[in-house]
Amino acid sequence: MFPAYDGEGEQINPGIFGKRLAEFISDGLQRAGFEPEEVFTEDWGWVVPIKNKGFSLRIGCANYLEYPDGFLCIIEPHKPFVRRFLRKVPTRERVASLQIALDKLLSDESGVRGKRWWTHQEFDHPNA
């Protein structure tokens, strides 16, 4: 459903793509009331930054190499708080609202199937 653009592998690492997915997420989240900013690349995939007061909020997107039509989306931050100017800033409520909107966006799309949400621990240690 989200094939690579021609030459996309040259913008990131070879074999890595996800810009179409990042654009789909950005458009859908905007319709859901979020304020996505311009998507950009990292060496591991694409980032959808979300305008947010208090802390950096973003979704990382890339193809999932274990499955030919699979993708990963990672919401950051993944901890219940971040430190900013020597204080703890709670993140849980805002991240949860983003996860709910992302889940609905993906669930409402007929071409998306086999969706699974992992905890950060499961993602970092899949064989544990």
Summary of the structure (lengths in Angstrom):
residues: 128
radius of gyration: 14.9
end to end distance: 31.0
largest distance: 44.9
contacts: 325
relative contact order: 0.15
helix: 30%
strand: 26%
